[in-house]
Amino acid sequence: MKKYYNGEFTIKNLGEEVTLYGWVAKKRDLGGLIFIDLRDRSGIIQVVIDPENKNYNKAMEIKNEYVLEVTGKIVERQSKNKDIPTGEIEVEISELNILNTSDLLPIEINGETLSLEDTRLKYRYLDLRRPELKKNFLMRHKITQAVRNYLDENEFIDLETPILTKSTPEGARDYLVPSRINNGKFYALPQSPQIFKQLLMVAGFERYYQIAKCFRDEDLRADRQPEFTQIDMEMSFANEEDIFKICEGMFKRVFKSVKGIDLETPFERIKYDDAMSKYGSDKPDTRFEMYLNNITDIFSNTEFVLFKNVIDNNGVINAIVVKNNADKYSRKNIDELTEFVKKYGAKGLAWIKYNDNELSGSVVKNLSEKETKNMIDTLKLENNDLVLIVADKKKVSQTSLGALRNRLARELNLIDDTKFNFLWVTDFPMFEYSETENRYMSAHHPFTMPKDVNTLNDPENCYARAYDAVLNGYELASGSVRIHDREIQSKVFDALQISEEEAKLKFGFLLEAFKYGAPPHIGIGFGLERIVMILCGTDNIRDVVTFPKTASATCLMTEAPNIVDDKQLDELGIKVK
């Protein structure tokens, strides 16, 4: 059995006889001496063999990615490499055994890879040999270990919940699994362990956690995969303050363990409405300013038709000020920004530049002297400031400018990447209106406790005891106080236009359980991959998933999903349209 890792030796180990294993990262022949960088998961160590050595001819055969067993003595290197931990030493080979050979690799794995991502995903087992990716997965391991240890110390019990369960279509699409034994019926893969973890509270476990696999059949993006891992928690006899304290303590442990950083707690808190009005996002990046400014009142008596129509239709006018950067944005650049905000539903983007106490831009000629003066004073404009304005429905105006705010911060390097800004976003809306369903849907899930039961008949002004954990503009977690009272649950179903029959069909076993002494309980679920992604300094979630899917939810390595033969379909009672 292998006893050592190659990257753990230093100058302190001079003179030791060791047997090492690994892959050939690089081979160099320098004037007869052969140098080999032998790589394992811990890093590389240089081994050397001279022409007088009995193994020299065998060493001549070696190529990159051969698998070797070498025995030798650790000696001091004449030419040291300060960039690696083993850079002061090398191993003089006395025994050499080639354990396996390797064909020429289809991708580059040493140094900065130029291989296309699709090719890397096809040969993912080779891509995972790259030190950059190996480092990510060692980080992921350390994070999960820190989480497990912390939650165990805080008396949470690690319990598994089913993977094959019942479809409860209230949220993203389910992945369905046909039943062979019960033809015509289907299991669903869980979008989260939500119902089961609540049942565990009814069962009296009081504190549960699980690092759980979850599945959602939805469109993918850089920070989303069809299957993902959730740090899932539930507590009985607790409230928001309790879960905030537990989660903040968990992150203090994780950051100290894997980054050596002492996080400040408690985390900042902001209500949903305030986050949207100030940042244009329910997951705001607070590492930079450039806040949204509601300037609707400035134009309350405007004669500018565009702004007047928006106000008359209960819309709002929001602006962001790009300080001292107006000269960096030409008309062509602003046209690009206009197309960007249109992706978020905005009809257009008005712009104004302020220089030498004068305004210029797309809408200035339509504004009165009083309006321009009020805008200069309200926005505290200074030379070379650029004002970007979206006049639209409230949500469109906020969301589009919030996305633009993030884009501009990246373009102008306003973000300090060394900062880790956590915050809790609280008081989310209880409901959101679905144009496709033509009804109000749960903004979180239908078991979320409303802040005020009396507002259930006013869905636009009904708020939930729900909260998100946010880090640097990423939503890390979502949670809520759960409904444990049958009467309140019934009222929520009524507000969602879910009939008693439909509720029984979808959630009957949970509602039945609530008849038998359900305790007050509260929970949260953290996206593990997003946590790892941020701590590893990447913005691509595929960099922290061992065998990820593409944006079209396919695995290029295994060619999944794929067709199955007719016999399998017949057994399942299924015919493909």
C-alpha positions in Angstrom: 0.0 0.0 0.0 1.2 3.5 -0.8 2.6 5.1 2.4 3.5 8.6 1.3 2.2 11.5 -0.8 4.8 13.0 -3.1 4.0 16.7 -2.2 4.6 16.2 1.6 8.5 15.9 1.5 10.8 18.8 2.2 14.5 19.5 2.9 13.9 18.0 6.4 13.6 14.6 4.8 17.1 14.5 3.3 18.7 11.1 3.2 15.4 9.1 3.6 14.7 6.1 1.5 11.2 6.3 0.0 9.0 4.4 -2.4 6.7 6.7 -4.4 3.9 6.3 -6.9 2.3 8.5 -9.4 2.0 9.8 -13.0 4.7 11.3 -15.1 3.8 15.0 -15.4 6.9 15.9 -17.3 10.1 14.2 -18.5 13.3 16.0 -19.4 16.6 14.6 -20.8 19.4 17.1 -19.9 22.8 15.9 -21.0 22.2 12.3 -20.2 20.5 12.9 -16.9 16.8 12.2 -17.0 14.5 14.3 -14.8 10.9 13.2 -14.2 8.2 15.2 -12.4 6.2 12.5 -10.6 2.7 13.7 -9.8 0.1 12.4 -7.4 -2.9 14.1 -5.8 -0.7 16.1 -3.4 1.6 17.6 -6.1 4.9 16.8 -7.8 8.3 15.7 -6.8 11.3 15.5 -9.1 13.1 12.2 -9.5 16.4 11.8 -11.3 18.3 9.0 -12.9 21.8 9.1 -14.4 23.2 7.0 -17.4 25.1 4.7 -15.0 21.9 3.6 -13.3 20.7 0.0 -14.1 17.2 1.5 -14.8 18.4 4.0 -17.3 17.3 2.2 -20.4 13.9 1.6 -18.9 13.7 5.3 -18.0 14.4 6.2 -21.6 11.1 4.5 -22.6 9.0 6.6 -20.2 6.5 9.1 -21.6 4.1 11.6 -20.1 1.3 10.1 -18.0 3.0 6.7 -17.6 2.2 5.3 -14.1 5.4 4.6 -12.1 6.7 3.1 -8.9 10.1 4.5 -7.9 12.3 3.8 -4.9 15.2 6.1 -4.0 16.9 8.5 -1.7 15.9 12.1 -1.1 18.8 14.4 -1.9 19.2 18.2 -2.1 18.6 19.7 -5.5 21.3 21.8 -7.1 18.8 23.9 -9.1 16.0 24.7 -6.7 12.4 25.6 -7.5 10.8 27.9 -5.0 7.3 27.7 -6.7 6.6 24.2 -5.3 6.8 22.7 -1.7 9.2 20.0 -2.9 11.4 22.4 -4.9 14.5 22.0 -2.7 14.8 18.2 -3.1 14.7 15.4 -5.5 14.8 11.6 -5.4 17.8 9.6 -6.8 16.2 6.5 -8.3 17.5 3.1 -7.2 14.5 1.0 -8.4 12.0 1.9 -11.2 8.9 0.0 -12.1 6.6 1.1 -15.0 3.1 0.1 -13.7 1.3 1.3 -16.8 1.8 3.1 -20.1 -0.3 5.9 -21.6 -1.4 6.9 -25.1 -0.9 10.5 -26.2 -3.5 12.5 -24.3 -6.4 14.1 -26.3 -6.3 17.1 -23.9 -3.6 19.2 -22.3 -3.4 18.7 -18.5 -0.2 20.5 -17.6 -0.1 24.2 -17.1 -2.8 26.5 -18.7 -5.0 24.3 -20.7 -6.1 25.4 -24.2 -8.4 22.5 -24.7 -12.1 23.3 -25.5 -14.4 22.7 -22.5 -16.5 20.2 -24.5 -13.3 18.1 -25.1 -12.4 18.4 -21.5 -15.8 17.2 -20.4 -15.6 14.3 -22.8 -12.4 13.2 -21.2 -13.3 14.4 -17.7 -11.3 11.7 -16.0 -8.2 13.2 -17.6 -9.3 16.8 -17.0 -9.6 15.9 -13.3 -5.8 15.2 -13.3 -5.2 18.9 -13.7 -3.8 20.4 -10.4 -6.3 23.3 -10.6 -9.3 21.0 -10.6 -7.7 18.6 -8.0 -7.3 21.6 -5.7 -11.0 22.5 -6.1 -12.2 19.0 -5.0 -9.8 18.8 -2.1 -11.4 22.2 -1.1 -14.8 20.7 -1.5 -13.8 17.7 0.7 -12.5 20.0 3.5 -15.7 22.1 3.4 -18.0 19.1 3.7 -15.9 17.7 6.6 -16.0 21.1 8.4 -19.8 21.2 7.9 -20.3 17.7 9.2 -18.1 18.2 12.2 -19.8 21.5 13.2 -23.3 20.2 12.8 -22.5 17.0 14.7 -21.1 19.1 17.6 -24.4 21.1 17.6 -26.4 17.9 17.9 -27.8 17.6 14.4 -28.4 14.1 13.3 -27.4 13.0 9.8 -30.4 11.2 8.2 -31.0 10.2 4.6 -34.3 10.7 2.8 -35.7 8.9 -0.3 -34.4 9.5 -3.8 -37.4 7.8 -5.5 -40.4 9.8 -4.2 -43.8 11.3 -5.3 -44.1 14.1 -7.8 -45.3 17.3 -6.2 -45.2 19.8 -9.1 -45.0 23.1 -7.2 -41.8 24.8 -8.4 -39.3 23.6 -11.0 -40.0 20.6 -13.2 -39.5 17.2 -11.7 -37.3 14.5 -13.2 -39.6 11.5 -13.5 -38.7 7.8 -13.2 -41.2 5.2 -14.6 -42.1 2.2 -12.5 -41.8 -1.2 -14.0 -43.7 -2.9 -11.2 -46.5 -0.3 -11.4 -46.9 0.4 -15.1 -48.2 3.9 -15.9 -47.0 5.3 -12.6 -43.9 7.4 -11.9 -41.5 8.3 -9.2 -40.0 11.7 -9.1 -36.4 12.6 -8.1 -36.5 15.1 -5.2 -36.0 18.8 -5.9 -35.2 18.9 -2.2 -35.9 16.8 0.8 -38.5 19.4 1.9 -41.5 17.2 2.9 -39.4 14.4 4.3 -37.3 16.7 6.6 -40.6 18.2 7.9 -41.8 14.7 8.6 -38.6 14.0 10.5 -39.5 16.9 12.8 -43.0 15.4 13.3 -41.1 12.2 14.1 -39.3 14.0 16.9 -35.7 14.0 15.8 -35.6 17.8 16.5 -32.3 18.5 14.6 -31.7 17.0 11.2 -29.1 17.6 8.5 -28.2 15.9 5.3 -25.7 16.6 2.5 -28.4 15.6 -0.1 -28.6 15.1 -3.8 -31.4 17.2 -5.4 -32.7 17.3 -8.9 -34.4 20.0 -11.0 -35.3 19.8 -14.7 -34.7 23.4 -15.6 -32.7 25.5 -18.0 -29.1 25.6 -17.0 -26.5 28.4 -16.6 -23.0 28.8 -15.3 -24.0 28.4 -11.6 -26.6 25.6 -12.1 -26.6 21.9 -12.8 -29.6 19.5 -13.2 -28.4 17.5 -10.1 -26.8 19.4 -7.3 -25.9 18.9 -3.6 -27.6 20.7 -0.8 -26.6 21.1 2.8 -30.0 20.6 4.2 -31.1 21.4 7.8 -34.3 21.4 9.9 -34.8 22.4 13.6 -37.8 22.0 15.9 -38.7 24.5 18.7 -36.6 27.2 17.0 -37.0 30.6 15.3 -35.2 32.7 12.7 -32.6 33.9 15.3 -31.7 30.3 16.1 -31.1 29.2 12.6 -29.2 32.4 11.7 -26.9 31.8 14.7 -26.3 28.1 13.7 -25.6 28.9 10.1 -23.3 31.8 10.9 -21.4 29.6 13.2 -21.1 26.9 10.5 -19.6 29.4 8.0 -17.2 30.7 10.7 -16.0 27.1 11.0 -15.8 26.5 7.2 -13.9 29.8 6.5 -11.5 29.3 9.4 -10.9 25.6 8.4 -10.3 26.1 4.7 -9.2 29.7 4.2 -7.9 30.7 7.6 -10.3 33.6 7.7 -12.1 34.8 10.8 -15.6 35.9 9.6 -17.4 38.7 11.4 -20.8 37.8 12.8 -23.7 38.4 12.9 -24.2 38.8 9.2 -25.8 42.0 7.8 -29.6 41.7 7.3 -31.8 43.4 4.7 -35.5 43.1 3.9 -36.4 41.9 0.4 -38.1 45.2 -0.5 -35.1 47.2 0.6 -32.7 44.9 -1.3 -34.7 45.4 -4.5 -35.1 49.2 -4.1 -31.4 49.7 -3.2 -29.6 47.0 -5.3 -32.2 45.8 -7.8 -31.6 42.2 -6.7 -32.8 39.8 -4.0 -29.2 38.5 -3.9 -27.3 41.8 -3.8 -23.5 42.0 -4.2 -22.6 44.5 -1.4 -18.9 44.7 -2.2 -19.5 47.9 -4.1 -22.0 50.8 -4.0 -23.6 52.2 -7.2 -27.1 52.0 -5.6 -30.4 52.4 -7.3 -32.1 55.8 -6.9 -35.9 56.1 -7.2 -36.3 59.4 -8.9 -40.0 59.1 -9.8 -41.0 62.0 -7.6 -38.8 64.4 -9.6 -41.0 63.8 -12.6 -44.4 63.8 -10.8 -45.5 66.8 -13.0 -43.4 66.0 -16.0 -44.4 66.8 -19.6 -42.0 64.2 -21.0 -44.5 61.7 -22.4 -42.3 58.6 -21.9 -41.9 59.3 -18.2 -45.5 60.5 -17.7 -46.9 57.3 -19.2 -44.9 55.2 -16.9 -46.0 57.1 -13.8 -49.6 57.1 -14.9 -49.4 53.3 -15.2 -48.1 52.9 -11.7 -44.5 52.4 -12.9 -41.3 53.8 -11.4 -38.3 55.6 -12.6 -35.0 54.4 -11.2 -31.4 55.5 -11.9 -27.9 54.5 -11.2 -24.9 56.8 -11.2 -21.6 55.6 -12.7 -19.2 57.9 -10.8 -16.4 59.5 -12.8 -16.7 57.1 -15.8 -18.9 58.9 -18.3 -15.9 59.3 -20.7 -15.5 55.5 -20.9 -19.0 55.0 -22.4 -19.5 56.0 -26.0 -22.9 56.0 -27.7 -22.1 52.6 -29.1 -21.2 51.3 -25.6 -24.5 52.7 -24.3 -26.4 51.0 -27.1 -24.9 47.7 -25.9 -26.1 48.4 -22.4 -29.5 49.2 -23.7 -29.7 45.8 -25.4 -28.5 44.2 -22.2 -31.3 45.7 -20.0 -33.9 44.6 -22.7 -33.1 41.0 -21.8 -34.6 41.8 -18.4 -37.8 43.2 -19.8 -36.9 46.9 -20.0 -38.2 48.8 -23.0 -35.1 51.0 -23.1 -32.3 52.8 -21.3 -32.2 56.6 -20.9 -28.7 58.1 -20.3 -27.4 61.4 -19.2 -23.8 62.7 -18.8 -22.8 65.5 -16.4 -19.8 67.7 -17.3 -19.0 71.3 -16.5 -22.3 71.8 -14.7 -24.2 70.8 -17.8 -26.3 67.7 -18.7 -26.2 66.0 -22.1 -27.8 62.8 -23.3 -30.8 61.0 -24.8 -33.6 62.6 -22.8 -32.2 66.0 -21.5 -34.0 68.1 -24.1 -37.3 66.7 -22.9 -36.7 67.7 -19.3 -37.6 71.0 -17.6 -35.0 73.2 -15.9 -36.5 72.3 -12.5 -36.3 68.6 -13.3 -32.7 68.7 -14.3 -31.7 70.8 -11.2 -33.5 68.4 -8.9 -31.8 65.5 -10.6 -28.4 67.0 -10.2 -29.1 67.8 -6.5 -30.8 64.4 -5.7 -28.1 62.3 -7.3 -25.3 64.5 -6.1 -23.8 64.6 -9.6 -20.2 65.5 -10.2 -18.0 66.0 -13.3 -17.8 63.0 -15.6 -20.7 61.1 -14.0 -23.0 58.9 -16.1 -26.6 58.5 -15.2 -28.5 55.4 -16.5 -32.3 55.4 -16.2 -35.0 52.7 -16.6 -38.6 53.9 -16.5 -40.9 50.8 -16.4 -42.9 48.6 -14.1 -41.4 48.5 -10.6 -40.0 45.0 -10.8 -38.7 45.5 -14.4 -37.0 48.8 -13.5 -35.4 47.4 -10.4 -34.3 44.0 -11.9 -32.9 45.4 -15.1 -30.9 48.1 -13.4 -29.7 45.6 -10.7 -28.3 43.4 -13.5 -26.7 46.4 -15.2 -25.2 47.5 -11.9 -23.4 44.1 -11.6 -22.2 44.2 -15.2 -20.8 47.7 -14.9 -19.0 46.8 -11.6 -17.2 44.0 -13.4 -16.4 46.1 -16.4 -15.0 48.9 -14.3 -13.2 46.6 -11.7 -15.2 48.0 -8.8 -15.3 44.7 -7.0 -12.8 43.7 -4.3 -12.4 39.9 -4.9 -10.7 39.5 -1.6 -13.9 40.3 0.3 -16.6 37.9 1.4 -19.8 39.8 2.1 -22.5 37.7 3.7 -26.0 38.9 4.4 -29.4 37.6 5.2 -32.3 38.7 2.9 -35.5 38.5 4.9 -39.3 39.2 4.6 -39.7 37.7 1.1 -43.1 38.0 -0.6 -45.3 35.1 0.2 -46.7 34.8 -3.3 -45.7 35.6 -6.9 -48.0 35.9 -9.8 -47.6 33.5 -12.7 -48.7 34.7 -16.1 -48.6 31.2 -17.5 -50.7 29.7 -14.6 -52.9 32.9 -14.3 -52.7 32.6 -10.6 -50.5 33.4 -7.6 -47.9 30.7 -6.8 -45.8 30.1 -3.7 -42.7 32.3 -3.9 -40.9 29.8 -1.7 -43.1 26.7 -1.2 -46.6 26.2 0.1 -45.5 25.2 3.6 -43.9 28.6 4.4 -45.4 30.5 7.4 -46.8 33.9 6.6 -45.7 36.8 8.7 -49.4 37.8 9.2 -52.1 35.3 8.5 -54.6 38.2 8.0 -52.8 39.3 4.8 -53.3 36.0 3.0 -56.3 37.6 1.2 -54.1 40.4 -0.1 -51.4 38.4 -2.0 -49.5 41.5 -3.3 -48.9 42.6 0.3 -48.5 39.3 2.0 -45.0 38.5 3.3 -43.4 35.3 4.5 -41.2 34.3 7.3 -38.7 33.3 4.6 -35.0 34.2 4.2 -32.1 33.7 1.9 -28.4 33.6 2.7 -26.4 35.6 0.2 -22.7 35.8 -0.5 -21.1 38.2 -3.0 -24.1 38.3 -5.2 -24.9 34.6 -5.1 -27.9 33.1 -3.4 -26.3 30.4 -1.2 -29.4 29.2 0.7 -33.1 29.5 1.0 -35.2 28.8 4.1 -38.3 29.5 6.1 -40.3 29.0 9.2 -42.6 26.1 8.3 -46.4 25.9 8.8 -47.2 23.4 11.5 -50.8 24.5 12.2 -53.4 22.8 10.0 -55.8 25.8 10.0 -53.0 28.1 8.7 -52.0 25.5 6.1 -55.6 25.3 4.9 -55.7 29.1 4.5 -52.5 29.1 2.5 -53.8 26.4 0.2 -57.0 28.5 -0.3 -54.8 31.6 -1.2 -53.0 29.4 -3.8 -56.3 28.1 -5.2 -55.3 24.6 -4.2 -58.4 22.6 -3.5 -58.7 20.2 -0.5 -58.8 17.3 -3.0 -55.7 18.6 -4.9 -53.8 19.2 -1.6 -54.7 15.7 -0.4 -53.5 14.3 -3.7 -50.2 16.2 -3.7 -49.3 16.4 0.0 -51.8 14.1 1.7 -49.2 12.2 3.8 -47.7 15.4 5.1 -51.1 16.9 6.0 -52.0 13.6 7.7 -48.8 13.7 9.8 -49.7 17.2 11.0 -52.7 15.8 12.8 -50.5 14.1 15.3 -48.7 16.8 17.2 -46.4 18.6 14.7 -43.9 20.8 16.5 -43.0 24.3 15.4 -40.0 23.9 13.0 -37.8 25.9 10.7 -35.2 25.0 8.1 -32.8 26.0 5.3 -30.9 24.4 2.4 -27.5 25.6 1.2 -26.2 24.9 -2.3 -22.9 23.2 -1.6 -21.5 23.7 -5.1 -22.0 27.5 -5.0 -20.2 27.7 -1.7 -17.3 25.7 -3.1 -17.3 27.7 -6.3 -16.9 31.0 -4.5 -14.2 29.7 -2.1 -12.3 28.3 -5.1 -12.5 31.6 -7.0 -14.3 30.3 -10.1 -17.6 31.4 -11.6 -18.2 28.1 -13.4 -20.0 25.5 -11.3 -18.7 22.7 -13.6 -15.3 23.4 -12.0 -16.5 22.0 -8.7 -18.6 19.1 -9.9 -16.7 15.9 -10.6 -18.7 14.7 -13.6 -20.9 17.7 -14.7 -23.5 18.1 -17.4 -23.3 20.7 -20.2 -25.7 23.6 -20.6 -28.0 21.2 -22.5 -28.0 18.8 -19.6 -26.0 16.1 -21.3 -22.9 14.2 -20.2 -20.4 14.2 -23.0 -18.3 11.5 -21.4 -21.1 8.9 -20.9 -23.3 10.2 -23.7 -26.2 10.5 -21.2 -29.1 10.8 -21.7 -29.4 8.2 -24.4 -31.9 5.9 -26.1 -32.9 2.6 -24.5 -34.0 -0.6 -26.3 -37.6 -1.5 -26.9 -37.5 -4.3 -24.4 -36.8 -1.9 -21.6 -39.6 0.4 -22.7 -42.1 -2.5 -23.0 -41.3 -3.6 -19.4 -42.1 -0.1 -18.3 -45.3 0.2 -20.4 -43.9 3.2 -22.2 -43.9 4.1 -25.9 -41.8 7.1 -27.2 -43.7 9.6 -29.2 
